[in-house]
Amino acid sequence: MSPPANGSKPNDADVLVLGSGIAGLFYALRVAAHARVVLVTKKQAAQAATNFAQGGIAAVVSGDDTVEDHIRDTLEAGAGLCREEIVRFVIERGADAIASLLELGVEFDRDAEGGFALGREGGHKRRRVLHHRDATGREIERALLARARAHPNITLLEDFMAVDLLTSRRAGLPGPNRALGAYVLDSHRGTVHRFRARATFLATGGAGKVYLYTSNPDIASGDGIAMAYRAGASVANMEFIQFHPTCLFHSQAKSFLISEAVRGEGGVLRNAAGEAFMAPYHPMADLAPRDVVARAIDTELKRTGEDSVFLDITQREAGWLRERFPTIHQRCLELGIDLTRDPIPVVPAAHYCCGGVVTDMRGETDVVNLFAAGEVTCTGLHGANRLASNSLLEGVVFAEAAATETLTRLPDLPAIDGPIAAWHEGAATESSEAVVITQNWDEIRRFMWNYVGIVRTDKRLARAQRRIVLLRDEITEYYWNFRITPPLLELRNLATVARLVISCASQRKESRGLHYTLDHPGRGDDELAEDTLIRHPDAL
């Protein structure tokens, strides 16, 4: 689809979907059976975070496992902040989610008897992780994207980036604040279009790029979280940034993850002296929850002064390793590391945002008709720390719930109308100072890593707060004076997300899950534990 010229008739649809990962594609396919869908993605559609998910999707599909066991593991990993009714809601629907993915053409690895070849990852006491070798996300993305491209009711727009959400409050319309679509930038033409819709679905993923070191792809700049916050939606628990313990440490490797499944299959973390060090940190040793493992590695690196630790799985048979982890094996070989013979150098890196836009059990935010699913959200499933491989499951379950509610509601929603202005860039000009964007981008990511990283203090958070206030003002002035570009939009969103993380972290005066502070090292009373909720000061 090629949108009309800027300022002409708006691009109307029943439903606008922002994001092309597992949640966005699954929701679009479900809704498209009865509605016209426009799906917008800011890069090529396959460049979603889902595509980079190596480990798999956790679900109870084995007679050796139970829903109650999976619930218990999730609650334990969540460090007292999970919403138990949400945990049960998601995990009870695990088998159905897998059945839906199979129906859409996703293939999972099988054992010799034809059953699922289940893996185990940190925090899980049972094997319950379905996978497609070590490229599960790529397989899911392949199958769902093929279906979406072929669907007559889905219009897929690649290299189109949402600028801001359209809402009734911004349009000056009466009644509760409700979503009406979005302004969207055509990245190639540099023009902004108004996309009006009766329902809007956010599936824009996480915000790992707010940190200097991350396993996330470059697209993970927190766009959906920032837009929803500006539109008046509640955001919660942004202090809980999960640092994946094992990102490949190499000067030529960028954001390459060594899946937790490697430890699930017997990989052992060792220091530079070759000593296994995890046992003193947790009874589950190398299979401890991710927050524990990341802090343990951080402690070991500071204690020894080394640049990395090492993940050693050389005790397993070489042919089996090459078959089970072909992507990791190939990438390591390209860098001169043979995982069948060499321990892999690894460090922690920002990996997953457990906070986000607050949704209810239907996947709806507190902006009416604005639905969301996946890493952009805070549903209550993950609490203070995500259990490995629960995220893809959450994306499917809440995409299904949101699609069901959307289709129920659509017949009663009014036609798309109202005084929603076309995009007007005013006196904005082309910038000759793009260096401002790269400078501020680098500065945000560096001070977030140093001050709001794995281990925090009140002083570090205060320093980060002072810096982000100054940068926010500079970025805002730049945004309104110059024509927008994708890097400028990402910087604006990144600054908003950084401010939300700093604010939430400053509010939490305890160490819980992924938030660890030297000034408040104890964990508070679980009975009194609360989410850190934030709403834009202008929200009604």
RAKAPE-V56678 format. One record per backbone hydrogen bond with DSSP energy under -0.5 kcal/mol. CO is the residue of the C=O (numbers start at 1). NH is the residue of the N-H. E is the energy in kcal/mol with one decimal. If there is no record, write none. Layout:
# RAKAPE-V56678
CO NH E
CO NH E
This chain:
# RAKAPE-V56678
1 3 -0.6
5 8 -2.2
10 12 -1.2
11 196 -0.7
13 198 -0.8
14 198 -0.9
14 199 -1.4
15 38 -2.3
16 201 -2.9
17 19 -0.7
17 40 -3.2
18 203 -2.7
21 25 -2.6
22 26 -2.1
23 27 -2.4
24 28 -2.4
25 29 -2.5
26 30 -2.0
27 31 -2.7
28 32 -2.5
30 33 -0.7
31 34 -2.3
31 35 -0.7
35 37 -0.5
36 14 -0.9
36 15 -2.1
37 39 -0.5
37 155 -2.7
38 17 -3.0
38 40 -0.6
39 157 -3.1
40 19 -2.8
41 159 -0.7
41 160 -2.1
43 159 -1.7
44 47 -2.4
46 48 -0.5
48 51 -1.0
49 52 -1.7
50 53 -1.8
52 54 -0.5
53 137 -3.4
54 136 -1.2
57 130 -2.4
59 61 -1.0
62 65 -1.6
66 70 -1.9
67 71 -2.7
68 72 -2.5
69 73 -2.3
70 74 -2.1
71 75 -2.6
72 76 -2.3
73 77 -2.2
74 78 -2.0
75 80 -0.9
76 79 -1.1
78 81 -1.3
78 384 -2.5
82 84 -0.8
83 86 -0.9
83 87 -2.4
84 88 -2.5
85 89 -2.0
86 90 -2.5
87 91 -2.5
88 92 -2.4
89 93 -0.5
90 93 -0.8
91 94 -1.5
93 97 -2.2
94 98 -2.1
95 99 -2.2
96 100 -2.2
97 101 -2.1
98 102 -2.5
99 103 -2.1
100 104 -1.3
101 106 -2.4
102 105 -1.5
109 117 -2.2
111 114 -1.9
115 111 -3.0
116 118 -1.2
119 128 -1.3
119 129 -2.4
121 124 -2.0
122 388 -0.8
126 128 -0.8
128 59 -2.2
128 130 -0.8
129 119 -2.8
130 57 -2.1
131 109 -3.5
132 135 -2.5
135 139 -1.7
136 140 -2.4
137 141 -2.9
138 142 -2.3
139 143 -2.1
140 144 -2.5
141 145 -2.5
142 146 -1.9
143 147 -1.6
144 148 -2.3
145 149 -2.7
146 150 -1.3
147 151 -0.7
148 151 -0.8
151 154 -1.3
153 37 -2.9
153 155 -0.5
154 156 -0.6
155 39 -3.1
155 157 -0.6
156 158 -0.6
157 41 -2.4
159 187 -2.0
161 185 -3.5
164 183 -2.7
166 180 -2.9
166 181 -0.7
167 171 -1.6
168 172 -0.6
168 173 -2.7
169 172 -0.9
177 368 -2.1
178 168 -2.3
180 197 -1.9
181 166 -2.2
182 195 -3.0
183 163 -3.4
183 164 -0.9
184 193 -3.2
185 161 -2.4
185 187 -1.0
186 190 -2.7
186 191 -0.7
191 186 -3.4
193 184 -3.1
193 195 -0.6
194 11 -1.8
194 196 -0.7
195 182 -2.4
196 13 -1.5
199 16 -2.2
200 371 -3.1
201 18 -2.8
201 203 -0.5
202 373 -1.9
203 21 -0.6
206 222 -2.0
207 210 -2.0
208 211 -1.9
212 214 -0.5
213 350 -2.4
217 220 -1.9
219 221 -2.4
220 209 -2.5
222 226 -2.4
223 227 -2.7
224 228 -2.6
225 229 -2.2
226 230 -2.4
227 231 -1.8
228 232 -0.6
228 233 -2.7
229 232 -1.2
234 358 -2.4
235 534 -2.9
236 356 -2.2
237 240 -1.5
239 241 -1.6
240 242 -0.6
240 354 -2.4
241 243 -0.6
242 244 -0.7
242 351 -3.0
242 352 -1.9
244 349 -1.9
245 247 -0.5
246 258 -2.5
247 347 -2.2
248 250 -0.8
250 253 -1.5
253 255 -0.6
255 257 -0.6
256 248 -2.7
257 259 -0.8
259 262 -1.8
260 263 -0.6
260 264 -1.9
261 265 -1.4
262 267 -2.3
263 266 -1.7
268 312 -3.2
269 277 -1.2
270 310 -2.9
271 274 -2.5
275 271 -2.1
278 281 -1.7
278 282 -1.1
282 285 -2.0
284 287 -2.6
285 288 -1.7
287 123 -2.4
289 293 -2.0
290 294 -2.9
291 295 -2.0
292 296 -2.2
293 297 -2.5
294 298 -2.4
295 299 -2.6
296 300 -2.5
297 301 -2.7
298 302 -2.0
299 303 -2.3
300 304 -2.5
301 305 -2.2
309 346 -2.6
310 270 -3.2
310 312 -0.6
311 313 -0.6
311 344 -2.9
312 268 -2.4
313 316 -1.7
317 321 -2.1
318 322 -2.2
319 323 -1.6
320 324 -2.8
321 325 -2.8
323 326 -0.5
325 329 -2.6
326 330 -2.4
327 331 -2.4
328 332 -2.5
329 333 -2.2
330 334 -2.0
331 335 -0.7
332 335 -1.0
332 337 -3.0
333 336 -2.0
336 338 -0.5
337 339 -0.8
338 341 -2.5
338 342 -4.0
344 311 -2.9
345 249 -2.7
346 309 -2.2
347 247 -3.1
349 244 -2.3
350 215 -2.4
350 216 -0.6
352 242 -3.7
352 354 -0.7
356 236 -2.6
357 378 -2.6
360 363 -1.9
363 372 -2.6
364 360 -1.9
366 368 -0.6
367 370 -2.0
368 179 -3.1
369 200 -2.5
369 371 -0.7
370 365 -2.9
371 202 -3.1
374 377 -2.0
376 357 -2.9
378 359 -1.1
380 83 -2.8
382 385 -1.9
384 514 -2.4
387 390 -1.8
389 58 -2.9
389 393 -0.5
390 394 -2.3
391 395 -2.3
392 396 -1.9
393 397 -2.6
394 398 -2.5
395 399 -1.6
396 400 -2.4
397 401 -2.1
398 402 -2.6
399 403 -2.4
400 404 -2.4
401 405 -2.1
402 406 -2.7
403 407 -2.6
404 408 -1.7
405 409 -2.0
406 410 -2.5
407 411 -0.6
409 412 -1.6
409 413 -0.7
410 413 -1.4
415 417 -0.7
418 420 -2.2
419 421 -0.7
425 428 -2.1
429 483 -2.5
433 436 -2.1
434 437 -1.0
434 438 -1.4
435 439 -2.6
436 440 -2.3
437 441 -2.6
438 442 -2.3
439 443 -2.2
440 444 -2.5
441 445 -2.1
442 446 -2.1
443 447 -2.5
444 448 -2.2
445 212 -1.3
445 449 -1.6
446 450 -2.3
447 451 -2.7
447 452 -0.5
448 452 -1.7
456 518 -2.6
457 461 -2.1
458 462 -2.2
459 463 -2.3
460 464 -2.4
461 465 -2.4
462 466 -2.1
463 467 -2.1
464 468 -2.5
465 469 -1.7
466 470 -1.5
467 471 -2.4
468 472 -2.5
469 473 -1.7
470 474 -1.8
471 475 -2.9
472 476 -2.6
473 477 -2.1
474 478 -1.9
475 479 -2.8
476 480 -1.8
477 481 -1.0
478 481 -0.6
478 482 -1.7
481 429 -1.7
485 489 -2.4
486 490 -2.6
487 491 -2.2
488 492 -2.5
489 493 -2.4
490 494 -2.9
491 495 -2.5
492 496 -1.7
493 497 -2.6
494 498 -2.6
495 499 -2.1
496 500 -1.9
497 501 -2.7
498 502 -2.6
499 503 -2.4
500 504 -2.5
501 505 -2.6
502 506 -2.2
503 507 -1.4
504 508 -1.4
507 509 -1.0
508 510 -0.9
510 512 -0.6
512 515 -2.4
514 516 -0.8
515 512 -1.8
516 456 -2.6
517 520 -0.8
518 521 -0.5
522 511 -2.3
525 528 -1.3
525 529 -0.5
526 529 -0.8
531 533 -0.9
532 237 -1.6
534 235 -2.7
536 539 -2.3
